[in-house]
Amino acid sequence: MITRFLIQGMDKRGLVFLAVLVALAVLVPLANLLLPPGSILHVPTSAMSLWGKYLCYALLAISLDLVWGYCGILSLGHGAFFALGGYAMGMYLMRQIGSRGTYGNPILPDFMVFLNWSELPWYWYGFSSFPFAVLMVLAVPGLLAFVFGWFAFRSRVTGVYLSIITQALTYALLLAFFRNDMGFGGNNGLTDFKEIVGFNVQAQSTRAALFSMTCVMLIAGFLIARGIVSSKLGKVVIAIRDAESRTRFLGYRVDRFKLFVFTVSACMAGVAGALYVPQVGIINPSEFAPANSIETVIWVAVGGRGTLVGAALGAVVVNYAKTVFTSGFMAPYWLFALGALFVFVTIFMPKGILGTAQDWWARRKAPPEASPAAEPAPAE
């Protein structure tokens, strides 16, 4: 039953997407670990970690596409769920440092020793356990999304008002996590990680394993999202997007459907954040910045809203372009280029890269229309 749920309605582009991810999960680590650095096929560890970051962003984009592309909820706060999942993983990684920190305290992280904390805060308890950290990666963003959605959707807050509230939520968390007395490292955040599940987090083999795990989680996230939108539940969700009032008049509890999709999406974003942190090596309050959530919306719009695959494609394309633009003389102009890209896509490619390509291919494959037969002249 679970397998049927995950693969139902799978189209050709979905199968290609999954095949590419499986190939990346296997071939990239092998090319990094087994091939010598002088080989043309060797993948450097830095490049593998960079593309692992892109794939984390792809999972975040899919989570947003699930609520925006299929349910019509434009969330400008998904960066908050991403950051919360990252902080949950970062807290686990900080607890693994132990006495190897700068101050040699086996219990307190370095920033707590520096700030003269005498004991570990209660909300750090349990994070020395990896299973507990994984649970928190899902529970914290999911619980926040559930509580927020419970009040917002039951109050029938929709449209731009809901978008503004989600943006206010992530901005409030940004201000809170900047405070040193919150116990999350303040402006500097959490960094200087040593190991994950007993393995050196900087080791080449660990980096390869993290890349493969990111691919696996992206596959899982895509299958879950695809299973939801292809099911009977997904049909109702799409109906809510297209005509919420009519769907409510038909007797469906619209708020419950929106709450479910919003919570699942937040959990997926949290997983993306948890995979992001050990590959990047730091998590700080800047991840809560509203601009990050807005940029995620641009990824989805560029790739193609309501396609899932397009959202992932947009995340990779935009972030690769960001890497290229910000590493040379054009770095000061990146934000202008990003804004111009969004305007161009909105005006000339409203369906995004994938949607536009599909329309072009459909027109190309469509049989030519037969010219209408000439009508006989009326008899005199």
C-alpha positions as CSV (number, residue, x, y, z in Angstrom):
1,M,0.0,0.0,0.0
2,I,2.8,2.4,0.9
3,T,4.7,1.6,-2.4
4,R,1.5,2.2,-4.3
5,F,1.0,5.5,-2.6
6,L,4.5,6.7,-3.4
7,I,4.6,5.7,-7.1
8,Q,1.0,6.4,-8.1
9,G,0.6,8.9,-10.9
10,M,4.4,8.9,-11.6
11,D,5.0,10.5,-15.0
12,K,8.1,10.3,-17.2
13,R,9.7,13.5,-15.9
14,G,9.4,12.1,-12.3
15,L,11.0,8.8,-13.3
16,V,13.9,10.7,-15.0
17,F,14.3,12.9,-11.9
18,L,14.5,9.8,-9.7
19,A,17.0,8.1,-12.0
20,V,19.2,11.1,-12.0
21,L,19.2,11.3,-8.2
22,V,20.0,7.6,-7.9
23,A,22.9,8.0,-10.3
24,L,24.2,11.0,-8.4
25,A,23.9,9.3,-5.1
26,V,26.1,6.4,-6.4
27,L,28.4,7.8,-9.0
28,V,29.5,11.1,-7.4
29,P,30.8,9.6,-4.1
30,L,32.5,6.9,-6.1
31,A,34.2,9.4,-8.3
32,N,35.3,11.3,-5.3
33,L,36.6,8.4,-3.3
34,L,38.0,5.9,-5.9
35,L,39.3,8.1,-8.7
36,P,42.7,9.8,-8.3
37,P,42.7,13.6,-8.1
38,G,44.4,13.8,-11.5
39,S,41.6,12.0,-13.3
40,I,39.3,14.0,-15.4
41,L,36.3,12.2,-13.9
42,H,37.4,12.9,-10.3
43,V,34.9,15.0,-8.3
44,P,36.6,17.2,-5.7
45,T,35.3,17.1,-2.1
46,S,34.6,20.8,-2.2
47,A,32.5,20.5,-5.4
48,M,30.6,17.5,-3.9
49,S,29.8,19.5,-0.8
50,L,28.7,22.5,-2.9
51,W,26.3,20.3,-4.9
52,G,25.1,18.7,-1.7
53,K,24.1,22.1,-0.6
54,Y,22.2,22.7,-3.8
55,L,20.3,19.4,-3.3
56,C,19.4,20.6,0.2
57,Y,17.9,23.7,-1.4
58,A,16.1,21.5,-3.9
59,L,14.4,19.6,-1.1
60,L,13.4,23.0,0.5
61,A,12.0,24.1,-2.9
62,I,9.9,20.9,-3.2
63,S,8.5,21.5,0.3
64,L,7.5,25.0,-0.7
65,D,6.0,23.9,-4.0
66,L,3.9,21.4,-2.1
67,V,2.1,24.2,-0.3
68,W,2.3,26.9,-2.9
69,G,2.1,25.1,-6.2
70,Y,-0.6,22.6,-5.2
71,C,-2.4,24.2,-2.2
72,G,-2.1,27.9,-3.1
73,I,-0.5,28.9,0.2
74,L,2.3,31.4,-0.5
75,S,4.5,30.9,2.5
76,L,7.2,33.6,2.9
77,G,8.5,31.9,6.1
78,H,9.7,28.5,4.9
79,G,13.2,29.6,5.7
80,A,12.3,29.5,9.4
81,F,11.5,25.7,9.2
82,F,14.7,25.1,7.3
83,A,16.7,27.0,9.9
84,L,15.0,25.2,12.8
85,G,15.9,21.9,11.4
86,G,19.4,23.1,10.9
87,Y,19.6,24.3,14.5
88,A,18.4,21.0,15.8
89,M,21.2,19.2,13.9
90,G,23.7,21.9,14.9
91,M,22.9,21.4,18.6
92,Y,23.6,17.6,18.2
93,L,26.9,18.4,16.5
94,M,27.9,20.8,19.2
95,R,27.2,18.2,21.9
96,Q,29.6,15.9,20.0
97,I,32.5,18.3,20.4
98,G,32.8,17.6,24.2
99,S,36.2,18.4,25.7
100,R,37.8,19.0,22.3
101,G,36.5,22.6,22.2
102,T,38.6,25.7,22.8
103,Y,37.8,25.8,26.5
104,G,37.8,22.0,27.0
105,N,34.5,21.9,28.8
106,P,33.0,18.4,28.3
107,I,29.4,19.6,28.8
108,L,29.0,23.2,27.7
109,P,29.7,24.4,24.2
110,D,32.4,27.0,23.8
111,F,30.1,30.0,23.4
112,M,28.3,29.1,26.7
113,V,31.7,29.0,28.5
114,F,32.6,32.3,27.0
115,L,29.3,33.9,28.2
116,N,29.9,32.4,31.7
117,W,27.0,30.0,31.6
118,S,27.1,27.7,34.6
119,E,25.0,24.8,33.3
120,L,23.5,23.4,30.2
121,P,20.0,24.8,29.4
122,W,17.2,22.2,29.7
123,Y,16.3,22.5,26.0
124,W,19.8,21.2,25.2
125,Y,19.1,17.9,27.1
126,G,18.9,14.9,24.8
127,F,20.8,16.4,21.9
128,S,23.8,14.2,22.7
129,S,21.7,11.4,21.1
130,F,21.5,11.3,17.3
131,P,18.0,9.6,17.3
132,F,16.7,12.4,19.6
133,A,18.2,15.1,17.3
134,V,16.5,13.5,14.2
135,L,13.2,13.5,16.1
136,M,13.6,17.2,16.9
137,V,14.5,17.9,13.3
138,L,11.0,16.8,12.4
139,A,9.1,17.7,15.6
140,V,10.2,21.3,16.1
141,P,9.4,22.7,12.6
142,G,6.3,20.4,12.4
143,L,5.0,21.5,15.7
144,L,5.5,25.2,14.9
145,A,3.8,24.8,11.5
146,F,0.9,22.9,13.2
147,V,0.3,25.5,15.9
148,F,0.7,28.4,13.4
149,G,-1.5,26.7,10.8
150,W,-4.1,25.8,13.4
151,F,-4.8,29.4,14.2
152,A,-4.3,30.8,10.8
153,F,-6.3,28.4,8.7
154,R,-9.2,28.1,11.2
155,S,-9.3,31.9,11.1
156,R,-9.5,31.7,7.3
157,V,-6.5,33.9,6.8
158,T,-5.5,33.6,3.2
159,G,-3.7,35.4,0.4
160,V,-1.3,38.2,1.0
161,Y,-2.3,38.4,4.6
162,L,-1.1,34.9,5.3
163,S,2.1,35.6,3.4
164,I,2.8,38.6,5.5
165,I,2.1,36.7,8.7
166,T,4.5,33.9,7.7
167,Q,7.2,36.5,6.9
168,A,6.6,38.2,10.3
169,L,7.0,34.7,11.9
170,T,10.5,34.1,10.5
171,Y,11.5,37.7,11.2
172,A,10.5,37.3,14.9
173,L,12.6,34.1,15.1
174,L,15.5,35.9,13.5
175,L,15.4,38.6,16.2
176,A,15.1,35.9,18.9
177,F,18.0,33.8,17.8
178,F,20.3,36.8,17.6
179,R,20.0,37.2,21.3
180,N,22.9,35.6,23.3
181,D,20.7,34.8,26.2
182,M,18.6,32.4,24.0
183,G,21.4,29.9,24.3
184,F,21.9,29.3,20.5
185,G,25.2,31.1,20.0
186,G,23.7,34.5,19.2
187,N,25.0,36.2,16.1
188,N,27.8,33.6,15.6
189,G,25.5,30.7,15.7
190,L,26.8,27.1,15.9
191,T,30.0,26.0,14.2
192,D,33.3,24.2,14.7
193,F,31.7,20.8,14.4
194,K,33.9,17.8,14.9
195,E,32.0,14.6,14.2
196,I,28.6,13.1,13.3
197,V,27.6,9.7,14.6
198,G,31.2,9.0,15.5
199,F,32.8,10.0,12.1
200,N,34.9,13.0,11.4
201,V,32.6,15.5,9.8
202,Q,35.4,16.9,7.7
203,A,36.6,13.5,6.4
204,Q,36.3,12.8,2.7
205,S,34.3,9.6,3.3
206,T,31.9,11.4,5.6
207,R,31.3,14.1,3.1
208,A,30.6,11.5,0.5
209,A,28.1,9.8,2.8
210,L,26.4,13.1,3.5
211,F,26.0,13.7,-0.2
212,S,24.5,10.3,-0.8
213,M,22.1,10.8,2.2
214,T,21.0,14.1,0.8
215,C,20.1,12.5,-2.5
216,V,18.2,9.7,-0.7
217,M,16.3,12.3,1.4
218,L,15.5,14.3,-1.7
219,I,14.2,11.2,-3.4
220,A,12.1,10.4,-0.3
221,G,10.8,14.0,-0.1
222,F,9.8,14.0,-3.8
223,L,8.0,10.6,-3.5
224,I,6.1,11.8,-0.4
225,A,5.1,15.0,-2.1
226,R,4.2,13.2,-5.3
227,G,2.2,10.6,-3.4
228,I,0.2,13.3,-1.6
229,V,-0.7,15.4,-4.7
230,S,-1.5,12.3,-6.8
231,S,-3.9,10.8,-4.1
232,K,-7.5,11.6,-3.4
233,L,-6.3,14.0,-0.7
234,G,-4.2,15.7,-3.4
235,K,-7.3,16.2,-5.6
236,V,-9.0,18.0,-2.7
237,V,-5.9,20.1,-2.1
238,I,-5.7,21.2,-5.7
239,A,-9.4,22.0,-5.5
240,I,-8.7,24.2,-2.5
241,R,-6.1,26.0,-4.5
242,D,-8.4,26.6,-7.5
243,A,-11.6,27.4,-5.6
244,E,-11.4,27.3,-1.9
245,S,-14.9,28.6,-1.2
246,R,-16.5,26.1,-3.5
247,T,-14.5,23.3,-1.9
248,R,-15.7,24.4,1.5
249,F,-19.3,24.5,0.3
250,L,-19.0,20.9,-0.8
251,G,-18.5,19.9,2.8
252,Y,-14.7,19.5,3.0
253,R,-12.9,20.8,6.1
254,V,-10.6,23.0,4.2
255,D,-8.6,24.1,7.2
256,R,-7.7,20.5,8.0
257,F,-6.4,19.7,4.5
258,K,-4.3,22.9,4.5
259,L,-3.0,22.2,8.0
260,F,-1.9,18.7,7.0
261,V,0.0,19.8,3.9
262,F,1.5,22.8,5.7
263,T,2.8,20.6,8.5
264,V,4.3,17.9,6.2
265,S,5.9,20.7,4.1
266,A,7.5,22.2,7.3
267,C,8.9,18.8,8.3
268,M,10.5,18.4,4.8
269,A,12.0,21.8,5.1
270,G,13.5,20.9,8.5
271,V,15.1,17.8,7.1
272,A,16.7,19.9,4.3
273,G,18.1,22.2,7.0
274,A,19.5,19.3,9.0
275,L,21.3,18.0,6.0
276,Y,22.6,21.4,5.1
277,V,24.4,22.1,8.4
278,P,27.0,19.4,8.5
279,Q,27.9,20.0,4.8
280,V,28.2,23.7,5.2
281,G,29.7,23.7,8.7
282,I,27.7,26.4,10.3
283,I,24.2,27.5,11.2
284,N,23.4,31.1,12.4
285,P,20.4,33.4,12.6
286,S,20.9,34.7,9.1
287,E,19.2,31.6,7.9
288,F,16.0,33.0,9.3
289,A,16.3,36.2,7.2
290,P,13.0,36.9,5.3
291,A,15.1,37.4,2.1
292,N,16.0,33.7,2.2
293,S,12.4,32.6,2.2
294,I,11.6,35.1,-0.6
295,E,14.5,33.6,-2.6
296,T,13.1,30.2,-2.2
297,V,9.8,31.5,-3.8
298,I,11.9,32.7,-6.7
299,W,13.5,29.2,-7.1
300,V,10.1,27.6,-7.4
301,A,8.8,30.3,-9.8
302,V,11.8,29.9,-12.0
303,G,11.7,26.1,-12.1
304,G,7.9,25.8,-12.5
305,R,5.3,26.1,-9.7
306,G,3.1,23.0,-9.3
307,T,5.6,20.5,-10.9
308,L,7.8,19.4,-7.9
309,V,10.6,18.5,-10.4
310,G,10.6,22.1,-11.7
311,A,11.0,23.4,-8.1
312,A,14.1,21.3,-7.5
313,L,15.4,22.3,-10.9
314,G,14.9,26.0,-10.2
315,A,16.7,25.7,-6.8
316,V,19.8,24.1,-8.5
317,V,19.8,26.5,-11.5
318,V,19.4,29.7,-9.4
319,N,22.0,28.7,-6.8
320,Y,24.5,27.6,-9.4
321,A,24.1,31.0,-11.0
322,K,24.5,32.6,-7.6
323,T,27.8,30.8,-7.1
324,V,29.0,31.9,-10.6
325,F,27.9,35.5,-10.2
326,T,29.2,36.0,-6.7
327,S,32.6,34.6,-7.3
328,G,33.8,37.2,-9.8
329,F,33.6,40.8,-10.7
330,M,29.8,40.6,-11.0
331,A,29.3,39.8,-7.3
332,P,27.8,43.3,-6.5
333,Y,25.2,42.8,-9.2
334,W,23.8,39.4,-8.2
335,L,20.7,40.8,-6.5
336,F,19.9,42.8,-9.6
337,A,20.3,39.8,-11.8
338,L,18.1,37.7,-9.5
339,G,15.4,40.4,-9.5
340,A,15.6,40.7,-13.3
341,L,15.4,36.9,-13.6
342,F,12.2,36.8,-11.5
343,V,10.6,39.6,-13.6
344,F,11.6,37.9,-16.8
345,V,10.1,34.6,-15.7
346,T,6.9,36.2,-14.4
347,I,6.3,38.0,-17.7
348,F,7.6,35.7,-20.4
349,M,7.7,32.3,-18.7
350,P,4.8,32.2,-16.2
351,K,5.0,28.4,-16.0
352,G,8.7,28.4,-15.2
353,I,11.4,26.5,-17.0
354,L,9.8,23.1,-16.9
355,G,6.3,24.2,-17.6
356,T,7.4,26.3,-20.6
357,A,9.5,23.4,-21.9
358,Q,6.6,21.0,-21.6
359,D,4.3,23.4,-23.5
360,W,6.9,23.8,-26.3
361,W,7.3,20.1,-26.6
362,A,3.6,19.5,-26.6
363,R,3.1,22.0,-29.4
364,R,6.0,20.4,-31.3
365,K,4.5,16.9,-31.1
366,A,1.0,18.0,-31.8
367,P,-0.3,17.0,-35.3
368,P,-0.8,20.0,-37.6
369,E,-4.3,21.2,-37.7
370,A,-6.1,20.3,-40.9
371,S,-7.1,23.4,-43.0
372,P,-10.9,23.7,-43.2
373,A,-12.3,22.5,-46.4
374,A,-13.5,25.2,-48.8
375,E,-17.2,25.7,-48.7
376,P,-18.9,25.1,-52.1
377,A,-20.2,28.3,-53.7
378,P,-24.0,28.7,-53.4
379,A,-25.9,27.7,-56.5
380,E,-27.4,30.5,-58.5
